[in-house]
Amino acid sequence: DMAEPIQQLTRNNNPQERQTIPFTLIQRKEKLGDLLYEKRQYGKAKWACIKMKEKQYEQSICLGFMKLMRYICEQNSSGLYLGITIPIVTIVHTNESQSAMTPAVTVAYYLPEVLQEEPPHPFDSDIIIEEWPSTIVYSR
């Protein structure tokens, strides 16, 4: 089922073709010279998002990512490979008291600059295109 998207990604796995999402660095945390994380602010933009709720949040992340890869690799209204933007964002949800993670996650793909005005529609109805306001993201 994933053979075609994986082949498409492999054909297009040139690091120069990956678009880094523009951001403003707010904070950088290192330990003994190793980067632990960065706190970044991304501007207002359109993202392809999917919310998954499997038994374990790791499964939700993997399945959500695979569905987004199908969208990126031609399963969209343009029929074209959309290109990779990095990072792919994972939003981990917590319970109401914010004391524990839930299995529900949102996996999101920043649409490349050339697609921001008119993003291709996903064939998978679980994927929605959202316009996010300026957003704070922790990256590692």
Backbone as JSON Lines, residues from 0, in Angstrom:
{"i":0,"aa":"D","n":[0.83,-1.21,0.0],"ca":[0.0,0.0,0.0],"c":[0.86,1.26,0.0]}
{"i":1,"aa":"M","n":[2.01,1.22,0.65],"ca":[2.88,2.4,0.73],"c":[4.03,2.35,-0.27]}
{"i":2,"aa":"A","n":[4.07,1.35,-1.14],"ca":[5.19,1.22,-2.07],"c":[5.35,2.45,-2.95]}
{"i":3,"aa":"E","n":[4.27,2.94,-3.54],"ca":[4.37,4.1,-4.42],"c":[4.84,5.36,-3.69]}
{"i":4,"aa":"P","n":[4.23,5.73,-2.53],"ca":[4.74,6.91,-1.82],"c":[6.2,6.79,-1.41]}
{"i":5,"aa":"I","n":[6.62,5.6,-0.99],"ca":[8.01,5.42,-0.57],"c":[8.94,5.55,-1.78]}
{"i":6,"aa":"Q","n":[8.55,4.97,-2.94],"ca":[9.36,5.12,-4.14],"c":[9.44,6.59,-4.55]}
{"i":7,"aa":"Q","n":[8.31,7.3,-4.46],"ca":[8.3,8.72,-4.82],"c":[9.22,9.51,-3.89]}
{"i":8,"aa":"L","n":[9.15,9.23,-2.61],"ca":[10.0,9.92,-1.64],"c":[11.47,9.6,-1.9]}
{"i":9,"aa":"T","n":[11.78,8.35,-2.22],"ca":[13.15,7.95,-2.5],"c":[13.67,8.66,-3.74]}
{"i":10,"aa":"R","n":[12.85,8.74,-4.77],"ca":[13.25,9.45,-5.99],"c":[13.5,10.92,-5.71]}
{"i":11,"aa":"N","n":[12.77,11.46,-4.74],"ca":[12.86,12.88,-4.44],"c":[13.57,13.15,-3.12]}
{"i":12,"aa":"N","n":[14.47,12.26,-2.74],"ca":[15.13,12.37,-1.43],"c":[16.43,13.17,-1.51]}
{"i":13,"aa":"N","n":[16.43,14.2,-2.3],"ca":[17.58,15.08,-2.41],"c":[17.45,16.15,-1.34]}
{"i":14,"aa":"P","n":[18.4,16.24,-0.4],"ca":[18.27,17.22,0.69],"c":[18.06,18.66,0.22]}
{"i":15,"aa":"Q","n":[18.57,18.99,-0.98],"ca":[18.39,20.34,-1.49],"c":[16.92,20.61,-1.84]}
{"i":16,"aa":"E","n":[16.12,19.57,-2.03],"ca":[14.72,19.73,-2.4],"c":[13.81,19.85,-1.18]}
{"i":17,"aa":"R","n":[14.37,19.73,0.01],"ca":[13.57,19.87,1.22],"c":[13.5,21.34,1.59]}
{"i":18,"aa":"Q","n":[12.3,21.83,1.77],"ca":[12.13,23.23,2.12],"c":[12.01,23.35,3.64]}
{"i":19,"aa":"T","n":[12.9,24.12,4.24],"ca":[12.8,24.39,5.67],"c":[11.77,25.48,5.87]}
{"i":20,"aa":"I","n":[10.88,25.27,6.8],"ca":[9.83,26.24,7.08],"c":[10.47,27.49,7.68]}
{"i":21,"aa":"P","n":[10.14,28.68,7.14],"ca":[10.71,29.9,7.72],"c":[10.25,30.09,9.17]}
{"i":22,"aa":"F","n":[11.19,30.45,10.05],"ca":[10.85,30.63,11.46],"c":[11.76,31.65,12.09]}
{"i":23,"aa":"T","n":[11.34,32.12,13.26],"ca":[12.16,32.98,14.1],"c":[12.57,32.16,15.31]}
{"i":24,"aa":"L","n":[13.87,32.08,15.56],"ca":[14.36,31.33,16.71],"c":[14.12,32.14,17.97]}
{"i":25,"aa":"I","n":[13.42,31.53,18.93],"ca":[13.12,32.19,20.21],"c":[14.11,31.74,21.28]}
{"i":26,"aa":"Q","n":[14.39,30.43,21.3],"ca":[15.28,29.87,22.33],"c":[15.94,28.62,21.79]}
{"i":27,"aa":"R","n":[17.17,28.4,22.21],"ca":[17.92,27.2,21.83],"c":[18.5,26.6,23.1]}
{"i":28,"aa":"K","n":[18.22,25.34,23.36],"ca":[18.71,24.67,24.58],"c":[19.71,23.59,24.19]}
{"i":29,"aa":"E","n":[20.92,23.72,24.73],"ca":[21.97,22.75,24.48],"c":[22.47,22.17,25.8]}
{"i":30,"aa":"K","n":[23.06,20.98,25.7],"ca":[23.69,20.36,26.86],"c":[24.97,19.71,26.37]}
{"i":31,"aa":"L","n":[26.09,20.16,26.92],"ca":[27.41,19.65,26.54],"c":[27.63,19.72,25.03]}
{"i":32,"aa":"G","n":[27.17,20.81,24.43],"ca":[27.36,21.03,23.0],"c":[26.35,20.35,22.09]}
{"i":33,"aa":"D","n":[25.48,19.52,22.65],"ca":[24.45,18.85,21.85],"c":[23.15,19.64,21.94]}
{"i":34,"aa":"L","n":[22.48,19.81,20.81],"ca":[21.2,20.5,20.77],"c":[20.13,19.62,21.39]}
{"i":35,"aa":"L","n":[19.44,20.13,22.41],"ca":[18.33,19.41,23.01],"c":[17.02,19.77,22.31]}
{"i":36,"aa":"Y","n":[16.8,21.08,22.12],"ca":[15.61,21.53,21.4],"c":[15.75,23.0,21.04]}
{"i":37,"aa":"E","n":[14.89,23.41,20.12],"ca":[14.75,24.83,19.79],"c":[13.29,25.21,19.96]}
{"i":38,"aa":"K","n":[13.07,26.39,20.46],"ca":[11.73,26.97,20.52],"c":[11.66,27.95,19.36]}
{"i":39,"aa":"R","n":[10.71,27.71,18.43],"ca":[10.62,28.49,17.21],"c":[9.23,29.11,17.06]}
{"i":40,"aa":"Q","n":[9.18,30.23,16.37],"ca":[7.9,30.83,16.03],"c":[7.76,30.8,14.51]}
{"i":41,"aa":"Y","n":[6.69,30.13,14.06],"ca":[6.36,30.08,12.64],"c":[5.26,31.09,12.36]}
{"i":42,"aa":"G","n":[5.31,31.72,11.21],"ca":[4.3,32.69,10.83],"c":[3.0,32.02,10.4]}
{"i":43,"aa":"K","n":[2.0,32.84,10.2],"ca":[0.69,32.37,9.73],"c":[0.88,31.62,8.42]}
{"i":44,"aa":"A","n":[0.27,30.42,8.31],"ca":[0.45,29.6,7.11],"c":[-0.61,28.5,7.05]}
{"i":45,"aa":"K","n":[-0.69,27.88,5.88],"ca":[-1.6,26.74,5.68],"c":[-0.84,25.44,5.86]}
{"i":46,"aa":"W","n":[-1.49,24.52,6.56],"ca":[-0.94,23.22,6.89],"c":[-1.94,22.14,6.51]}
{"i":47,"aa":"A","n":[-1.46,20.99,6.05],"ca":[-2.3,19.8,5.86],"c":[-2.2,19.03,7.16]}
{"i":48,"aa":"C","n":[-3.35,18.75,7.79],"ca":[-3.37,18.17,9.13],"c":[-4.23,16.92,9.17]}
{"i":49,"aa":"I","n":[-3.83,16.0,10.02],"ca":[-4.64,14.81,10.26],"c":[-4.59,14.49,11.75]}
{"i":50,"aa":"K","n":[-5.75,14.23,12.32],"ca":[-5.83,13.85,13.73],"c":[-6.04,12.34,13.8]}
{"i":51,"aa":"M","n":[-5.2,11.69,14.57],"ca":[-5.25,10.24,14.71],"c":[-5.42,9.88,16.18]}
{"i":52,"aa":"K","n":[-6.1,8.77,16.42],"ca":[-6.31,8.32,17.8],"c":[-6.25,6.8,17.85]}
{"i":53,"aa":"E","n":[-5.03,6.28,17.89],"ca":[-4.8,4.85,18.02],"c":[-4.59,4.53,19.51]}
{"i":54,"aa":"K","n":[-4.37,3.25,19.83],"ca":[-4.19,2.88,21.23],"c":[-2.96,3.53,21.85]}
{"i":55,"aa":"Q","n":[-1.9,3.67,21.1],"ca":[-0.68,4.31,21.59],"c":[-0.38,5.51,20.71]}
{"i":56,"aa":"Y","n":[0.11,6.58,21.33],"ca":[0.32,7.79,20.53],"c":[1.4,7.59,19.47]}
{"i":57,"aa":"E","n":[2.37,6.7,19.7],"ca":[3.39,6.42,18.68],"c":[2.75,5.85,17.41]}
{"i":58,"aa":"Q","n":[1.75,4.99,17.59],"ca":[1.03,4.44,16.44],"c":[0.27,5.54,15.71]}
{"i":59,"aa":"S","n":[-0.32,6.43,16.47],"ca":[-1.06,7.55,15.88],"c":[-0.13,8.41,15.03]}
{"i":60,"aa":"I","n":[1.07,8.69,15.55],"ca":[2.04,9.5,14.81],"c":[2.42,8.81,13.51]}
{"i":61,"aa":"C","n":[2.75,7.53,13.58],"ca":[3.18,6.79,12.39],"c":[2.08,6.73,11.34]}
{"i":62,"aa":"L","n":[0.88,6.39,11.75],"ca":[-0.23,6.28,10.79],"c":[-0.58,7.64,10.2]}
{"i":63,"aa":"G","n":[-0.56,8.67,11.03],"ca":[-0.84,10.02,10.53],"c":[0.21,10.46,9.52]}
{"i":64,"aa":"F","n":[1.47,10.18,9.83],"ca":[2.56,10.52,8.92],"c":[2.4,9.8,7.59]}
{"i":65,"aa":"M","n":[2.07,8.52,7.62],"ca":[1.93,7.75,6.39],"c":[0.78,8.3,5.54]}
{"i":66,"aa":"K","n":[-0.32,8.69,6.16],"ca":[-1.43,9.28,5.41],"c":[-1.01,10.61,4.78]}
{"i":67,"aa":"L","n":[-0.27,11.42,5.52],"ca":[0.23,12.68,4.95],"c":[1.19,12.42,3.79]}
{"i":68,"aa":"M","n":[2.02,11.37,3.9],"ca":[2.95,11.05,2.82],"c":[2.18,10.69,1.54]}
{"i":69,"aa":"R","n":[1.07,10.01,1.67],"ca":[0.26,9.71,0.48],"c":[-0.23,11.0,-0.18]}
{"i":70,"aa":"Y","n":[-0.66,11.96,0.66],"ca":[-1.09,13.26,0.15],"c":[0.06,13.97,-0.56]}
{"i":71,"aa":"I","n":[1.23,13.98,0.07],"ca":[2.41,14.64,-0.49],"c":[2.83,13.98,-1.8]}
{"i":72,"aa":"C","n":[2.73,12.65,-1.85],"ca":[3.21,11.88,-3.01],"c":[2.08,11.58,-3.99]}
{"i":73,"aa":"E","n":[1.4,12.61,-4.46],"ca":[0.48,12.54,-5.59],"c":[-0.98,12.23,-5.27]}
{"i":74,"aa":"Q","n":[-1.35,11.82,-4.05],"ca":[-2.76,11.56,-3.78],"c":[-3.44,12.86,-3.36]}
{"i":75,"aa":"N","n":[-3.45,13.79,-4.31],"ca":[-4.02,15.11,-4.11],"c":[-4.59,15.59,-5.44]}
{"i":76,"aa":"S","n":[-5.37,16.66,-5.4],"ca":[-6.06,17.12,-6.6],"c":[-5.13,17.58,-7.72]}
{"i":77,"aa":"S","n":[-3.87,17.89,-7.42],"ca":[-2.93,18.27,-8.48],"c":[-2.33,17.04,-9.16]}
{"i":78,"aa":"G","n":[-2.34,15.91,-8.45],"ca":[-1.73,14.69,-8.98],"c":[-0.22,14.74,-9.0]}
{"i":79,"aa":"L","n":[0.36,15.72,-8.3],"ca":[1.8,15.92,-8.32],"c":[2.43,15.66,-6.96]}
{"i":80,"aa":"Y","n":[3.73,15.37,-6.98],"ca":[4.51,15.3,-5.75],"c":[4.66,16.73,-5.25]}
{"i":81,"aa":"L","n":[4.27,17.01,-4.01],"ca":[4.22,18.37,-3.48],"c":[5.56,18.86,-2.93]}
{"i":82,"aa":"G","n":[6.45,17.96,-2.61],"ca":[7.73,18.35,-2.03],"c":[7.69,18.24,-0.52]}
{"i":83,"aa":"I","n":[8.84,18.06,0.06],"ca":[8.95,17.88,1.52],"c":[9.31,19.21,2.17]}
{"i":84,"aa":"T","n":[8.57,19.52,3.23],"ca":[8.93,20.64,4.09],"c":[9.28,20.06,5.45]}
{"i":85,"aa":"I","n":[10.26,20.67,6.09],"ca":[10.66,20.15,7.39],"c":[10.67,21.29,8.41]}
{"i":86,"aa":"P","n":[10.26,20.96,9.63],"ca":[9.86,19.65,10.13],"c":[8.39,19.35,9.87]}
{"i":87,"aa":"I","n":[8.04,18.07,9.94],"ca":[6.65,17.65,10.03],"c":[6.31,17.81,11.51]}
{"i":88,"aa":"V","n":[5.21,18.49,11.81],"ca":[4.88,18.83,13.2],"c":[3.92,17.8,13.79]}
{"i":89,"aa":"T","n":[4.19,17.4,15.01],"ca":[3.29,16.51,15.75],"c":[2.8,17.25,16.98]}
{"i":90,"aa":"I","n":[1.49,17.33,17.11],"ca":[0.88,17.94,18.29],"c":[0.37,16.81,19.17]}
{"i":91,"aa":"V","n":[0.92,16.7,20.36],"ca":[0.49,15.67,21.3],"c":[-0.57,16.3,22.19]}
{"i":92,"aa":"H","n":[-1.7,15.65,22.3],"ca":[-2.82,16.17,23.09],"c":[-2.78,15.58,24.5]}
{"i":93,"aa":"T","n":[-3.29,16.35,25.45],"ca":[-3.34,15.9,26.85],"c":[-4.78,15.79,27.29]}
{"i":94,"aa":"N","n":[-4.96,15.15,28.46],"ca":[-6.31,15.05,29.02],"c":[-6.74,16.43,29.53]}
{"i":95,"aa":"E","n":[-7.97,16.54,30.01],"ca":[-8.5,17.84,30.43],"c":[-7.69,18.51,31.53]}
{"i":96,"aa":"S","n":[-7.15,17.71,32.44],"ca":[-6.36,18.29,33.54],"c":[-4.91,18.54,33.13]}
{"i":97,"aa":"Q","n":[-4.57,18.2,31.89],"ca":[-3.22,18.32,31.34],"c":[-2.18,17.56,32.16]}
{"i":98,"aa":"S","n":[-2.62,16.46,32.78],"ca":[-1.71,15.66,33.61],"c":[-1.17,14.44,32.88]}
{"i":99,"aa":"A","n":[-1.73,14.1,31.72],"ca":[-1.28,12.93,30.98],"c":[-1.55,13.11,29.49]}
{"i":100,"aa":"M","n":[-0.7,12.47,28.69],"ca":[-0.92,12.49,27.24],"c":[-2.05,11.55,26.89]}
{"i":101,"aa":"T","n":[-2.77,11.9,25.84],"ca":[-3.8,11.01,25.31],"c":[-3.23,10.34,24.06]}
{"i":102,"aa":"P","n":[-3.87,9.28,23.58],"ca":[-3.38,8.65,22.35],"c":[-3.61,9.51,21.1]}
{"i":103,"aa":"A","n":[-4.43,10.55,21.22],"ca":[-4.74,11.41,20.08],"c":[-3.58,12.34,19.77]}
{"i":104,"aa":"V","n":[-3.22,12.41,18.5],"ca":[-2.2,13.35,18.04],"c":[-2.67,13.99,16.74]}
{"i":105,"aa":"T","n":[-2.12,15.15,16.47],"ca":[-2.32,15.79,15.17],"c":[-0.95,15.82,14.5]}
{"i":106,"aa":"V","n":[-0.9,15.33,13.28],"ca":[0.33,15.38,12.5],"c":[0.08,16.4,11.39]}
{"i":107,"aa":"A","n":[1.03,17.33,11.2],"ca":[0.8,18.43,10.28],"c":[1.99,18.66,9.36]}
{"i":108,"aa":"Y","n":[1.67,18.97,8.12],"ca":[2.64,19.21,7.05],"c":[2.45,20.63,6.54]}
{"i":109,"aa":"Y","n":[3.49,21.43,6.64],"ca":[3.48,22.8,6.14],"c":[3.48,22.76,4.62]}
{"i":110,"aa":"L","n":[2.49,23.4,4.03],"ca":[2.43,23.42,2.57],"c":[3.51,24.35,2.03]}
{"i":111,"aa":"P","n":[4.27,23.9,1.02],"ca":[5.33,24.73,0.46],"c":[4.79,26.1,0.03]}
{"i":112,"aa":"E","n":[5.69,27.09,0.04],"ca":[5.32,28.48,-0.28],"c":[4.49,28.58,-1.55]}
{"i":113,"aa":"V","n":[4.89,27.84,-2.6],"ca":[4.19,27.95,-3.89],"c":[2.75,27.42,-3.83]}
{"i":114,"aa":"L","n":[2.41,26.67,-2.77],"ca":[1.07,26.09,-2.63],"c":[0.23,26.79,-1.57]}
{"i":115,"aa":"Q","n":[0.79,27.79,-0.9],"ca":[0.08,28.45,0.2],"c":[-1.23,29.1,-0.25]}
{"i":116,"aa":"E","n":[-1.25,29.72,-1.42],"ca":[-2.47,30.41,-1.88],"c":[-3.57,29.44,-2.26]}
{"i":117,"aa":"E","n":[-3.21,28.36,-2.99],"ca":[-4.19,27.38,-3.45],"c":[-3.67,25.97,-3.23]}
{"i":118,"aa":"P","n":[-3.79,25.45,-2.01],"ca":[-3.29,24.1,-1.74],"c":[-4.12,23.04,-2.47]}
{"i":119,"aa":"P","n":[-3.46,22.0,-2.99],"ca":[-4.21,20.89,-3.59],"c":[-5.09,20.23,-2.54]}
{"i":120,"aa":"H","n":[-6.25,19.78,-2.96],"ca":[-7.16,19.1,-2.04],"c":[-6.71,17.65,-1.85]}
{"i":121,"aa":"P","n":[-6.72,17.17,-0.62],"ca":[-6.36,15.76,-0.37],"c":[-7.5,14.83,-0.8]}
{"i":122,"aa":"F","n":[-7.13,13.65,-1.3],"ca":[-8.14,12.64,-1.61],"c":[-8.65,11.99,-0.34]}
{"i":123,"aa":"D","n":[-7.82,11.93,0.69],"ca":[-8.18,11.33,1.98],"c":[-8.98,12.36,2.78]}
{"i":124,"aa":"S","n":[-10.22,12.03,3.07],"ca":[-11.11,12.97,3.78],"c":[-10.68,13.21,5.23]}
{"i":125,"aa":"D","n":[-9.77,12.39,5.76],"ca":[-9.27,12.61,7.12],"c":[-8.26,13.77,7.18]}
{"i":126,"aa":"I","n":[-7.7,14.13,6.04],"ca":[-6.73,15.21,5.98],"c":[-7.47,16.51,5.69]}
{"i":127,"aa":"I","n":[-7.21,17.51,6.52],"ca":[-7.84,18.81,6.3],"c":[-6.76,19.88,6.14]}
{"i":128,"aa":"I","n":[-7.09,20.9,5.37],"ca":[-6.18,22.02,5.19],"c":[-6.62,23.1,6.18]}
{"i":129,"aa":"E","n":[-5.7,23.5,7.04],"ca":[-6.01,24.52,8.05],"c":[-5.06,25.69,7.89]}
{"i":130,"aa":"E","n":[-5.56,26.88,8.15],"ca":[-4.67,28.04,8.22],"c":[-4.4,28.28,9.69]}
{"i":131,"aa":"W","n":[-3.13,28.15,10.06],"ca":[-2.73,28.36,11.45],"c":[-2.27,29.79,11.63]}
{"i":132,"aa":"P","n":[-2.62,30.38,12.76],"ca":[-2.03,31.69,13.08],"c":[-0.55,31.49,13.4]}
{"i":133,"aa":"S","n":[0.15,32.56,13.67],"ca":[1.53,32.45,14.1],"c":[1.59,31.43,15.24]}
{"i":134,"aa":"T","n":[2.54,30.49,15.18],"ca":[2.55,29.34,16.08],"c":[3.92,29.11,16.68]}
{"i":135,"aa":"I","n":[3.94,28.74,17.97],"ca":[5.19,28.38,18.65],"c":[5.35,26.86,18.56]}
{"i":136,"aa":"V","n":[6.54,26.42,18.15],"ca":[6.84,25.0,17.98],"c":[8.17,24.69,18.67]}
{"i":137,"aa":"Y","n":[8.22,23.56,19.36],"ca":[9.47,23.06,19.94],"c":[10.0,22.0,18.98]}
{"i":138,"aa":"S","n":[11.23,22.16,18.55],"ca":[11.83,21.27,17.56],"c":[13.09,20.65,18.13]}
{"i":139,"aa":"R","n":[13.3,19.36,17.81],"ca":[14.56,18.72,18.2],"c":[15.08,17.89,17.09]}
